[in-house]
Amino acid sequence: TFIFLVTCCVARRPGYFYWNVYLLIFLITLIALTVYSVAPEYPQSRLQITCTLLLTSIMFRWSVSRLLPPVSYLTLLDKYTLISLVFISLNSIWHSIIGFLMRHMNISNAVDYYVLGLSTIIFLIYHCIMFVSLYQALRRRQIILESDRKYSTKLAGMFETFAQGHHAVQHFKDRQNSSHVSLFV
């Protein structure tokens, strides 16, 4: 019995997803930070905008997931969209809290500015980490493609050697057959 070990590398071309998914989710999440420009005394306006962004993100995630085959694990894209949804949700919760605090506890606007600063720092750190993760994934992909190119070249050389050897054997057999014919005639 023979045992064959076959491996296959499958990867999507990431360019489409970088520009049409990551960039759009980045922009939607970035817009969540602009909600802080609405005065904290109007939590209903803040919540309306944030909930609209949250629903937009959910629908966008849903439409993108329909384009991709289902897998049993979280891809980098899944993690990115889920964390962006959590970020927008946490902002929404904060807008509810600040509205309550301003009405009942007379909290100053400075607290809102601190939360905006903290949210911005978290947003930037998260995107730096995501950028490094995407770069590493792209680098691994390039290494695999280079390895695949080397293997293809090696395989092509083996087939060429095999074809030349097969051609030489065939040529030898043809010569042998032609010499047998001439001996018996």
FENPETA-V23745 format. One record per helix or strand. SS is the DSSP state (2 for helix, 1 for strand). FROM is the first residue (numbers start at 1). TO is the last residue. If there is no record, write none. Layout:
# FENPETA-V23745
[[SS FROM TO] [SS FROM TO]]
This chain:
# FENPETA-V23745
[[2 15 37] [2 43 67] [2 76 104] [2 109 184]]
